[in-house]
């Protein structure tokens, strides 16, 4: 998950947790769920937003977008005995050069709400994919093996700047990247054309041996 995605998810969770906690007149536990994240290589930000609203509407009330086109959606439960919501969920859509990333964050006041935060977030996430509420979780699929060497169909690995050897990029299997200073971004590859979302969008060309990237103001060599 990129630093920007993590930062917004944690900030959103802190806000909804504070809202629930401050609304309670008696000691209560706030159950918290963060980390459900899906990456789609198809679809647009507007399509993600439409599904986010639909998934929140299925379980909660008052679904709204923080600002038009932001992709930042939230909803809350009905008021509890103290006159305030006992659960809140945030679904955040991030557009990529190809597809989108969506994250799910939930906070629930226990024991006033019948859902746990994990159960609420799982149901909202499952509804996002058009399958309705879940009764049990499917088995975790076998993970895709991470490419080794200089795979021509992937940018996974460690890349070093030819102009500044101190600058390196670690590119992950899910299209994420992190530089040597901890700044995060995303990558995608179509044929030999690579796109880096890192301080803006940069288009680079992958060499025939899959060891070099050039263009967009960068010249990188992969360690393999």
N, C-alpha and C positions, 0 to 999 in steps of 0.2 A: 504494500500500500504506500503511495507516495506521501511525502511529508505534508503536502497541502491537504490531501484526503484525510490523513490522520488528525491533523490539527482541527479541521472543521468538524469531524466526527466527535472528537473529544470535547470541543467547545459546545457543540449541540447537546451532547449528553450531559455536560455540566449544567447547562441552562435548564433542561427538562428535569434533571434531578433536583436542582434548587427549587424549581417551581412546585414540584410535588412535596418536597420536604417542608417548605415554608407554609404550605397549605394545611399541614397536619397540626392539630392542637394537642395531640398526645404522642408519646414516643412511638416511632414506627421505623421499620427497616425499608430502605430504598434499594430495590433489586435493580441491577444495572446490566445491560447487554450491549456489547459493541464488538465489531470485528467481522460480521457477515458482510461479505463483499463479492460481487460478481463482475467479471469482465466479459463484455460481448464484443466480438469483432464485426458485428453488423448492427444496424439500427442507428437512429439519431437521438439527440438530446430531447427533442420534443416527444419522440416515441417513448423514451425512458420516463419522461415526466408524466405522460398519460397513464402508463402502467403504475407508476408510483402513486398517483392519486387514486386509481382504482383499487389498488391493494390496501391503502390506508382506509378508504371508504368502507371496505368490507368488514372492518373490525372496530373502527373508532369514529369519532365525530369531529366536525369542524376542520376538515382537511383544507389546508391553504398553502400557497407558495409564498416564500418570504418576499420575493419581488418577481414580477413577470419575467419569465424566461430564465430565472436563476437555476431551476432544477432542484431547489431546496424545499422539500415538502415536509409538513408536520401535521399531526392530528393528536387528539386527546380523547380520553374516556369520558363517560358521563360523570357528573359530580358524585362524590362519595358522601358519607354522612357529615363531613365537615364543610360541604358546599364547594369543594374544589375537585378537579380531576385527580384520579388515582393512578393514571397511566398516560404516558406520552410516547409517541414514536416519531422518528425522523428518518425520512428516506431521501438520500442525496444523490442526484445524477450529475456525472461529469462527462462532458463530451470529449471524445478523442478524435484524432485524425481519421480513424476508422473504428466506428462503434462507440461504446461508452463504458464507464465504470459506475456501478451503483452500490451504495453502502446503506446499511440498516442499523439504527441505534434506538434502543428502547430503555425506558426507566419506569418502574412500577413500584407503587407503595404497597408493602405487605404489612399485615394480612388483609388490608382493605380491598384489594383487587384479587380476583380469582386466578388471573394469569401470573406466571412468573415472567420476568423480562425476557428470558431466553425463549419461552414458549410463544410470547407475543411476537418477538422479532422473527422467529422461525415461521410462524403462520403468515405474517405480512410478506416475508421474503418468498414463501412458497406461492402465495397468491399472486405475487408479482410475475411469477412464471406461468400463471394460468392454471394452476393445479388445485386451487382452493386450499382450505385449511388442512393441515397435516394431522394424521392420527398417530403416526410413528415415523421416525426418521429412516430413510433408506440407508443401506450400507454405504460406507464411504468408498467411492470408486478407486480403482487402482490408479495411482498418480502417473501422469505421463512422465516417462524417464527424461531426465534433463540431458540435452544434447552434449556430446563430448567433442573435444577437438574444435576445429573451425567448421562447424556445420554451415553449409551454404544456404539453408532455409531458416536460419535463426541467427540472432545477434547475441545469444546467451554467452556470457563469458566476461573476462576482464579486458578492457580496452585502455590503451595508454595514448595520451596526446603526443603527436610527433613534435609539436612546438614547445610543449611544456611537460616533460616526463613526470612531474609531480602531480599532474592532473590525470586521474584515472576514472573510469566509469565501470561499475559493476552492473551488468544487464541480466535481469532475471527472466525466468521462463514465462511469467505472466505479463511480460511487456513493461515491467518496471525497471527503472535505472536509478542508481545512486552514485554521486560523484565522491571523490576523495575527501570532500569537506562535509559530506552528509546531506547535500542538496539532492532532492529527489525529482524524478520526472518519469516519462514514459517513452517507449520506442515501439515502432512497428516496421514490418518489412514486407514488401510486395515485389517479388522477383528480385531484382538487384537494387531497387529503390528503397532506401531506408528513411524513416521520418523520426526525428528526435523531438520530443516536447520537453524542452529544457531551456528556460529563459527565452521562451518563444518557440516557434516551429522552425525546424531546420531539415532540409532535404539533402541527403547524402547518397552516394553510389557505392555499393559493395563490390569489391574487386572479385575477379574470377576465382581466386584461391580462397575467398571469404576471410581474408586476414586484414584487409584494409578498408576504411571508410573515408571518403573524401567529399567535400562540398559543404555548403551552408556555413562556411567559416570555420570548419573543423577538419583536421586530418588525424585519423586514429588508427592504431594498429592493435590487433587482438593478440593476446597471449594464448598460444595453443601449440 
